[in-house]
Amino acid sequence: MVTIDAKMIKQLREETGAGMMECKAALEDSKGDIPAAHAWLAKKGLGRAEKLSKKETNEGRIGTYIHNTGKIGAMIELTCETDFVAKNEEFQDLMKECALGVCAFDPVAVTKEDLPAELIEAEKAKYEKETEGKPPEIATKIVEGKLEKNLYSQKCLMHMPFPKEDKFKGTYGEFLASKVAILKENITLRRFHRL
C-alpha cells in the first residue's frame, strides 16, 4: 500500500490544476502512480466537460496568432460562461494553443458537425464501397473509424491530435475539455479564420 502524502498531492495539483480532493482521489485510485493519476483526472475532466456543455457561453475573447514570418495568421473566437474565466491564465493558454493550431494545420471546421454534409457523404460512400460483403455492424464500425482517421482528424481542429505531447496527450477537443475541468465552466471554440 502506497502512502499518499501532501507532497504528491501538491505535485499533481501543480501539474494538472485540479482541486486538492480530486488529486488525492486520483492518487489513491492509481495507488500513487502519477501518470495514472493524470489519466484518471483527464477521464474525470471529460465527464465534467460533458455535463457543463449544456451551459451557455456568452462571454469570452478573440485570440490571434501570427507566425514569425508574418505570412500566416489566425483569429479565433473562444467563449466561456463568465468574464472572470476569460481573463484566466488557463483560458488564455487554450486560446493561444487553438490559434496556433489553426495556423499550423489549416483545418476547415471546428468539429465534424461543422463539415459540409456532402463532403461527409462522399467520403462515407467511398468507405462503404470498400466494406461491401462485411456484416453490417462491422462495416459501420470500419466506416466510422475511417471517417475519424481520414476526414475528421485531418479537417476538424477539435478532432486533430494536440502536437505538444509533453504538455497534453490527446486531441484539441480533449485539451479543451481538460481546461473545462480545471476552470469548471463550459468553454466553446465558436469559430476561427486563417489568413
C-alpha positions in Angstrom: 0.0 0.0 0.0 1.4 3.3 -1.1 1.1 6.3 1.3 -0.3 9.3 -0.4 1.4 12.4 1.2 0.8 16.1 0.8 3.9 16.4 -1.4 2.5 14.0 -4.0 -0.9 15.8 -3.9 0.8 19.2 -4.3 2.9 17.9 -7.3 -0.2 16.5 -9.1 -2.1 19.7 -8.3 0.6 21.9 -9.8 0.9 19.7 -12.9 -2.9 19.5 -13.6 -4.6 22.4 -11.9 -7.1 20.0 -10.4 -8.5 20.5 -6.9 -6.8 19.1 -3.8 -9.5 16.5 -3.1 -9.6 15.4 -6.8 -5.8 14.9 -6.8 -6.0 12.9 -3.6 -8.7 10.7 -5.0 -6.8 10.2 -8.3 -3.6 9.2 -6.4 -5.5 6.8 -4.2 -7.2 5.2 -7.1 -4.0 4.9 -9.1 -2.0 3.7 -6.0 0.4 6.6 -6.1 1.2 6.4 -9.8 1.4 10.0 -11.0 1.0 9.2 -14.8 -2.0 7.0 -14.0 -3.4 9.8 -11.8 -3.1 12.2 -14.7 -5.1 9.8 -16.9 -7.7 9.4 -14.1 -8.1 13.2 -13.8 -8.3 13.6 -17.6 -11.1 11.0 -17.8 -13.0 12.7 -15.0 -12.5 16.0 -16.8 -14.1 14.7 -19.9 -17.1 13.7 -17.9 -17.3 17.2 -16.3 -17.0 18.8 -19.7 -19.9 16.8 -20.9 -22.1 17.9 -18.0 -21.2 21.6 -18.5 -21.6 21.5 -22.3 -25.3 22.4 -22.0 -24.5 25.8 -20.3 -24.5 28.9 -22.5 -21.2 30.6 -23.3 -21.8 34.3 -23.8 -18.5 35.7 -22.6 -15.0 35.1 -23.9 -12.3 36.6 -26.0 -11.0 36.9 -29.6 -7.5 35.4 -29.8 -4.9 35.8 -32.5 -1.6 34.2 -33.5 0.7 35.5 -36.2 3.5 33.2 -37.3 7.0 34.8 -37.0 7.3 35.0 -40.8 4.3 37.4 -40.8 2.8 35.5 -43.7 0.3 33.3 -41.8 -2.1 34.3 -39.0 -5.2 33.0 -37.3 -8.1 34.6 -35.4 -10.4 32.6 -33.1 -13.4 33.2 -31.0 -13.2 31.3 -27.7 -16.2 31.7 -25.4 -17.0 30.8 -21.8 -19.7 31.5 -19.2 -18.1 34.4 -17.3 -15.7 37.3 -18.0 -13.8 36.1 -14.9 -12.8 32.9 -16.6 -12.0 34.7 -19.9 -9.2 36.5 -18.1 -7.8 33.3 -16.5 -4.3 32.1 -17.5 -5.6 28.6 -18.4 -8.2 30.1 -20.7 -5.6 32.4 -22.3 -3.3 29.3 -22.8 -6.1 27.4 -24.5 -6.8 30.4 -26.8 -3.1 30.7 -27.8 -2.8 26.9 -28.5 -6.0 26.8 -30.6 -5.0 29.8 -32.7 -1.5 28.3 -33.2 -3.2 25.0 -34.3 -5.4 26.8 -36.8 -2.2 28.4 -38.3 -0.2 25.2 -38.3 -2.8 22.6 -39.5 -5.2 24.7 -41.6 -8.4 23.0 -40.5 -11.7 23.7 -42.4 -14.1 23.2 -39.5 -14.2 23.3 -35.7 -15.9 19.9 -35.3 -17.2 17.2 -37.6 -20.7 18.7 -37.1 -19.5 21.8 -39.0 -18.2 19.9 -42.1 -20.4 20.1 -45.2 -22.8 17.2 -45.4 -21.9 16.4 -49.0 -18.2 16.1 -48.1 -19.0 13.5 -45.3 -21.4 11.6 -47.6 -18.9 11.4 -50.4 -16.2 10.0 -48.0 -18.8 7.7 -46.5 -19.8 6.3 -49.9 -16.1 5.6 -50.7 -15.6 3.6 -47.5 -18.9 1.8 -47.7 -17.8 0.5 -51.2 -14.6 -0.8 -49.6 -16.6 -2.7 -46.9 -19.1 -4.4 -49.2 -19.7 -8.0 -48.1 -18.9 -7.5 -44.5 -21.5 -7.8 -41.7 -23.4 -4.5 -41.3 -22.3 -3.8 -37.7 -18.7 -4.4 -38.6 -18.9 -2.4 -41.8 -20.5 0.5 -39.8 -17.6 0.5 -37.3 -15.0 0.3 -40.1 -16.6 3.3 -42.0 -16.8 5.4 -38.8 -13.2 4.6 -37.9 -12.0 5.6 -41.4 -14.0 8.8 -41.3 -12.4 9.7 -38.0 -8.9 8.9 -39.2 -9.0 10.2 -42.7 -11.5 13.0 -42.5 -12.3 14.4 -39.1 -8.8 14.2 -37.6 -7.5 15.9 -40.8 -10.1 18.6 -41.3 -11.6 19.4 -37.9 -9.5 21.2 -35.3 -11.2 19.6 -32.3 -10.5 16.1 -33.7 -6.9 16.8 -34.5 -4.1 15.4 -32.3 -2.7 18.0 -30.0 1.0 18.2 -31.1 2.7 19.0 -27.8 2.6 15.6 -26.1 4.8 16.8 -23.2 2.0 19.3 -22.4 -1.0 17.2 -23.2 -1.6 13.9 -24.9 -4.9 13.7 -26.8 -6.9 15.8 -29.3 -7.6 19.5 -29.3 -11.1 18.7 -28.2 -9.8 16.7 -25.2 -7.3 19.6 -24.4 -10.3 22.0 -24.3 -12.2 19.5 -22.1 -9.2 19.4 -19.7 -9.4 23.2 -19.4 -13.2 22.9 -18.7 -12.4 20.5 -15.9 -9.8 22.9 -14.4 -11.9 26.1 -14.8 -15.3 24.4 -14.0 -17.1 26.3 -16.8 -18.2 25.5 -20.3 -15.8 26.7 -23.0 -16.6 26.7 -26.7 -14.4 27.4 -29.7 -17.1 29.1 -31.8 -15.2 29.9 -35.0 -11.8 30.6 -36.5 -10.4 32.3 -39.6 -6.9 31.5 -41.0 -5.2 34.3 -43.0 
